[in-house]
Protein backbone atom coordinates (compact mmCIF):
# COMPACT_ATOMS: atom_id res chain seq x y z
CA UNK A 1 0.00 0.00 0.00
CA UNK A 2 1.33 3.41 -0.93
CA UNK A 3 0.28 6.53 0.97
CA UNK A 4 -3.49 6.67 0.29
CA UNK A 5 -3.54 10.47 0.45
CA UNK A 6 -1.33 10.76 -2.66
CA UNK A 7 -3.04 10.10 -6.01
CA UNK A 8 -1.40 7.60 -8.32
CA UNK A 9 -0.99 7.65 -12.09
CA UNK A 10 -1.41 4.41 -14.01
CA UNK A 11 1.39 4.05 -16.55
CA UNK A 12 0.87 2.50 -19.98
CA UNK A 13 2.01 -0.92 -18.74
CA UNK A 14 -0.39 -0.97 -15.76
CA UNK A 15 2.18 -0.03 -13.12
CA UNK A 16 1.04 2.78 -10.80
CA UNK A 17 3.29 5.63 -9.66
CA UNK A 18 2.57 8.13 -6.87
CA UNK A 19 1.85 11.43 -8.61
CA UNK A 20 3.91 13.47 -6.13
CA UNK A 21 7.44 12.25 -5.48
CA UNK A 22 10.60 13.52 -3.84
CA UNK A 23 13.64 14.47 -5.94
CA UNK A 24 17.24 14.37 -4.71
CA UNK A 25 19.03 16.27 -7.50
CA UNK A 26 22.04 18.14 -6.06
CA UNK A 27 21.61 16.62 -2.60
CA UNK A 28 25.03 15.52 -1.34
CA UNK A 29 25.31 11.79 -0.76
CA UNK A 30 26.27 12.38 2.86
CA UNK A 31 23.02 14.30 3.39
CA UNK A 32 20.76 12.15 1.25
CA UNK A 33 19.86 9.47 3.78
CA UNK A 34 18.69 11.99 6.36
CA UNK A 35 16.72 14.05 3.84
CA UNK A 36 15.02 11.02 2.27
CA UNK A 37 14.18 9.65 5.70
CA UNK A 38 12.48 12.98 6.44
CA UNK A 39 10.56 12.75 3.15
CA UNK A 40 9.41 9.20 3.88
CA UNK A 41 8.38 10.25 7.39
CA UNK A 42 6.39 13.14 5.86
CA UNK A 43 4.50 10.65 3.70
CA UNK A 44 6.31 10.54 0.34
CA UNK A 45 6.33 7.11 -1.25
CA UNK A 46 8.12 7.96 -4.50
CA UNK A 47 11.82 8.82 -4.55
CA UNK A 48 13.61 10.01 -7.70
CA UNK A 49 17.39 9.71 -8.00
CA UNK A 50 19.94 9.10 -10.78
CA UNK A 51 23.39 7.61 -11.21
CA UNK A 52 24.61 11.11 -12.15
CA UNK A 53 23.50 12.47 -8.75
CA UNK A 54 25.97 10.16 -6.98
CA UNK A 55 23.55 9.64 -4.11
CA UNK A 56 21.80 6.37 -4.90
CA UNK A 57 23.42 4.73 -1.86
CA UNK A 58 21.92 7.34 0.45
CA UNK A 59 18.47 6.75 -1.04
CA UNK A 60 18.76 3.02 -0.52
CA UNK A 61 19.99 3.46 3.05
CA UNK A 62 17.03 5.72 3.86
CA UNK A 63 14.51 3.22 2.49
CA UNK A 64 16.03 0.44 4.59
CA UNK A 65 16.20 2.64 7.69
CA UNK A 66 12.56 3.68 7.30
CA UNK A 67 11.34 0.16 7.95
CA UNK A 68 8.74 0.57 5.22
CA UNK A 69 7.95 -2.52 3.16
CA UNK A 70 9.82 -2.38 -0.13
CA UNK A 71 6.62 -2.47 -2.17
CA UNK A 72 5.41 0.75 -0.50
CA UNK A 73 8.21 2.91 -1.93
CA UNK A 74 8.46 3.64 -5.67
CA UNK A 75 12.08 4.21 -6.70
CA UNK A 76 13.27 5.83 -9.93
CA UNK A 77 16.87 6.04 -11.08
CA UNK A 78 18.49 7.01 -14.37
CA UNK A 79 21.30 6.00 -16.71
CA UNK A 80 24.18 8.47 -17.14
CA UNK A 81 24.98 9.67 -20.66
CA UNK A 82 28.50 8.27 -20.48
CA UNK A 83 27.08 4.81 -19.78
CA UNK A 84 24.90 4.61 -22.88
CA UNK A 85 25.47 1.62 -25.18
CA UNK A 86 24.24 -1.97 -25.26
CA UNK A 87 26.65 -3.59 -22.80
CA UNK A 88 27.60 -0.53 -20.75
CA UNK A 89 23.91 0.10 -19.98
CA UNK A 90 23.58 -3.34 -18.40
CA UNK A 91 26.72 -2.81 -16.32
CA UNK A 92 25.55 0.63 -15.22
CA UNK A 93 22.18 -0.73 -14.18
CA UNK A 94 23.83 -3.38 -12.00
CA UNK A 95 25.92 -0.65 -10.39
CA UNK A 96 22.80 1.39 -9.66
CA UNK A 97 20.93 -1.61 -8.32
CA UNK A 98 23.86 -2.45 -6.04
CA UNK A 99 24.17 1.16 -4.81
CA UNK A 100 20.44 1.30 -4.06
CA UNK A 101 20.49 -2.14 -2.46
CA UNK A 102 17.41 -3.17 -4.43
CA UNK A 103 16.57 -6.32 -6.34
CA UNK A 104 14.08 -4.50 -8.58
CA UNK A 105 13.98 -0.84 -9.63
CA UNK A 106 10.50 0.56 -10.17
CA UNK A 107 11.36 2.96 -13.00
CA UNK A 108 14.60 3.24 -14.98
CA UNK A 109 15.09 6.23 -17.27
CA UNK A 110 17.50 7.13 -20.07
CA UNK A 111 18.60 10.41 -18.50
CA UNK A 112 19.23 12.38 -21.73
CA UNK A 113 19.03 11.50 -25.43
CA UNK A 114 22.69 12.62 -25.83
CA UNK A 115 22.17 12.83 -29.61
CA UNK A 116 25.81 13.48 -30.49
CA UNK A 117 26.65 9.95 -29.29
CA UNK A 118 23.69 8.47 -31.22
CA UNK A 119 23.36 5.58 -28.78
CA UNK A 120 19.92 6.06 -27.30
CA UNK A 121 18.17 3.55 -29.60
CA UNK A 122 20.82 0.92 -28.90
CA UNK A 123 20.61 1.76 -25.21
CA UNK A 124 16.85 1.34 -25.26
CA UNK A 125 17.34 -2.23 -26.47
CA UNK A 126 19.13 -2.97 -23.20
CA UNK A 127 16.34 -1.25 -21.29
CA UNK A 128 13.87 -3.56 -23.01
CA UNK A 129 16.01 -6.53 -21.93
CA UNK A 130 16.01 -5.40 -18.29
CA UNK A 131 12.25 -4.90 -18.46
CA UNK A 132 11.66 -8.34 -19.99
CA UNK A 133 13.79 -9.92 -17.25
CA UNK A 134 11.80 -8.19 -14.51
CA UNK A 135 14.77 -6.24 -13.19
CA UNK A 136 12.70 -3.06 -13.67
CA UNK A 137 8.96 -2.63 -13.41
CA UNK A 138 8.81 0.19 -15.98
CA UNK A 139 11.22 1.90 -18.35
CA UNK A 140 11.16 5.44 -19.62
CA UNK A 141 13.11 8.43 -20.83
CA UNK A 142 14.07 11.88 -19.63
CA UNK A 143 14.58 15.06 -21.65
CA UNK A 144 13.35 13.43 -24.87
CA UNK A 145 12.05 16.04 -27.31
CA UNK A 146 9.43 15.00 -29.90
CA UNK A 147 12.00 14.08 -32.56
CA UNK A 148 13.78 11.70 -30.19
CA UNK A 149 10.51 10.14 -29.05
CA UNK A 150 9.42 9.68 -32.66
CA UNK A 151 12.60 7.81 -33.57
CA UNK A 152 12.47 5.65 -30.46
CA UNK A 153 8.87 4.65 -31.11
CA UNK A 154 9.64 3.84 -34.74
CA UNK A 155 12.74 1.71 -34.11
CA UNK A 156 12.01 -0.15 -30.85
CA UNK A 157 9.34 -2.41 -29.39
CA UNK A 158 8.49 -1.19 -25.88
CA UNK A 159 6.97 2.26 -25.53
CA UNK A 160 8.44 4.41 -22.76
CA UNK A 161 6.15 4.60 -19.74
CA UNK A 162 7.33 8.07 -18.70
CA UNK A 163 9.05 11.13 -20.18
CA UNK A 164 10.57 13.27 -17.44
CA UNK A 165 11.67 16.76 -18.47
CA UNK A 166 11.98 20.34 -17.24
CA UNK A 167 8.46 21.64 -16.81
CA UNK A 168 7.19 24.56 -14.75
CA UNK A 169 4.92 27.59 -15.32
CA UNK A 170 7.55 29.67 -17.13
CA UNK A 171 8.83 26.75 -19.24
CA UNK A 172 6.05 24.36 -20.23
CA UNK A 173 7.42 22.64 -23.36
CA UNK A 174 3.94 22.22 -24.91
CA UNK A 175 5.19 20.26 -27.93
CA UNK A 176 7.03 17.75 -25.77
CA UNK A 177 4.02 17.43 -23.50
CA UNK A 178 1.70 16.91 -26.45
CA UNK A 179 3.96 14.34 -28.15
CA UNK A 180 4.32 12.39 -24.92
CA UNK A 181 0.68 12.40 -23.91
CA UNK A 182 -0.50 11.61 -27.45
CA UNK A 183 1.64 8.46 -27.43
CA UNK A 184 0.31 7.40 -24.03
CA UNK A 185 3.53 8.33 -22.22
CA UNK A 186 3.11 9.89 -18.77
CA UNK A 187 4.58 13.37 -18.32
CA UNK A 188 6.80 13.92 -15.30
CA UNK A 189 8.07 17.38 -14.35
CA UNK A 190 11.50 17.99 -12.94
CA UNK A 191 12.33 21.46 -11.59
CA UNK A 192 8.54 21.77 -11.18
CA UNK A 193 8.94 25.02 -9.25
CA UNK A 194 11.41 26.50 -11.73
CA UNK A 195 14.10 25.97 -9.09
CA UNK A 196 12.25 28.57 -7.04
CA UNK A 197 12.11 31.40 -9.56
CA UNK A 198 8.47 30.82 -10.54
CA UNK A 199 7.37 31.20 -6.92
CA UNK A 200 7.82 34.98 -6.98
CA UNK A 201 5.58 35.67 -9.95
CA UNK A 202 2.77 38.04 -8.93
CA UNK A 203 0.14 35.75 -10.47
CA UNK A 204 1.30 32.85 -8.32
CA UNK A 205 1.70 34.87 -5.13
CA UNK A 206 -1.76 36.43 -5.49
CA UNK A 207 -3.40 33.00 -5.85
CA UNK A 208 -1.41 31.70 -2.86
CA UNK A 209 -2.49 34.63 -0.71
CA UNK A 210 -6.14 34.18 -1.65
CA UNK A 211 -6.07 30.47 -0.84
CA UNK A 212 -3.92 30.75 2.27
CA UNK A 213 -1.25 28.37 0.95
CA UNK A 214 2.35 28.77 -0.20
CA UNK A 215 3.39 29.70 -3.73
CA UNK A 216 5.06 26.30 -3.99
CA UNK A 217 1.80 24.56 -3.17
CA UNK A 218 0.00 26.60 -5.84
CA UNK A 219 2.50 25.66 -8.56
CA UNK A 220 2.58 21.99 -7.57
CA UNK A 221 -1.22 21.90 -7.48
CA UNK A 222 -1.24 23.39 -11.00
CA UNK A 223 0.89 20.43 -12.13
CA UNK A 224 -1.25 17.89 -10.31
CA UNK A 225 -4.50 19.20 -11.81
CA UNK A 226 -3.00 18.71 -15.29
CA UNK A 227 -2.26 15.06 -14.55
CA UNK A 228 1.50 15.62 -14.42
CA UNK A 229 3.81 13.66 -12.10
CA UNK A 230 5.96 16.01 -10.00
CA UNK A 231 9.17 15.52 -8.01
CA UNK A 232 9.82 18.66 -5.94
CA UNK A 233 13.10 18.77 -4.02
CA UNK A 234 13.87 20.45 -0.72
CA UNK A 235 16.18 19.81 2.21
CA UNK A 236 14.04 21.85 4.62
CA UNK A 237 11.65 19.72 6.72
CA UNK A 238 8.87 22.33 6.61
CA UNK A 239 9.02 22.61 2.82
CA UNK A 240 9.33 18.86 2.40
CA UNK A 241 6.01 18.54 4.24
CA UNK A 242 4.22 21.47 2.60
CA UNK A 243 5.17 20.30 -0.90
CA UNK A 244 3.13 17.17 -0.25
CA UNK A 245 0.14 19.00 1.25
CA UNK A 246 -1.62 19.64 -2.05
CA UNK A 247 -4.97 17.94 -1.69
CA UNK A 248 -6.91 20.12 0.76
CA UNK A 249 -7.45 22.88 -1.81
CA UNK A 250 -8.13 23.23 -5.53
CA UNK A 251 -7.31 25.81 -8.19
CA UNK A 252 -10.14 27.27 -10.23
CA UNK A 253 -10.19 27.14 -14.01
CA UNK A 254 -9.27 30.82 -13.96
CA UNK A 255 -6.28 30.09 -11.71
CA UNK A 256 -5.12 27.31 -14.02
CA UNK A 257 -5.43 29.54 -17.08
CA UNK A 258 -3.59 32.41 -15.41
CA UNK A 259 -0.65 30.21 -14.40
CA UNK A 260 -0.52 28.55 -17.82
CA UNK A 261 -0.26 32.01 -19.39
CA UNK A 262 3.17 32.48 -17.76
CA UNK A 263 4.95 30.25 -20.31
CA UNK A 264 8.15 31.52 -21.94
CA UNK A 265 10.99 29.90 -23.88
CA UNK A 266 13.42 30.32 -20.99
CA UNK A 267 14.69 27.00 -19.70
CA UNK A 268 16.92 26.56 -16.66
CA UNK A 269 18.69 23.34 -17.58
CA UNK A 270 20.50 22.21 -20.70
CA UNK A 271 18.93 21.96 -24.16
CA UNK A 272 18.27 18.25 -24.87
CA UNK A 273 18.88 18.83 -28.58
CA UNK A 274 22.52 19.67 -27.95
CA UNK A 275 23.39 18.46 -24.42
CA UNK A 276 26.53 16.36 -24.71
CA UNK A 277 27.94 15.99 -21.18
CA UNK A 278 28.84 12.50 -19.98
CA UNK A 279 27.66 13.03 -16.37
CA UNK A 280 30.76 11.11 -15.28
CA UNK A 281 32.89 12.73 -12.57
CA UNK A 282 36.42 13.47 -13.70
Buried (B, 14 or more C-beta within 10 A) or exposed (E): EBBEBBBBBEBBEEBBBBBBBBBBBEBEBEEBBBBBBBBBBBBBBBBBBBBBBBBBBBBBBBBBEBEBEEEBBBBBBBBBBBBBBEEBBBEBBEBBBEBBEBEBBBBBBBBBBBBEBEBBBBBBBBBBBBBEEEBBBBBBBBBBBBBBBEBBBEEBEBBBBBBBBBBBBBBBBEEBBEBBBEBEBBBBBBBBBBBEBBBEBEBBBBBBEEBEBBBBBBBBBBBBBBEBBBBBBBBEEEBBBBBBBBEEEEBEEEBBEBBEEBBEEEBBBEEBEEBEEBBEEE
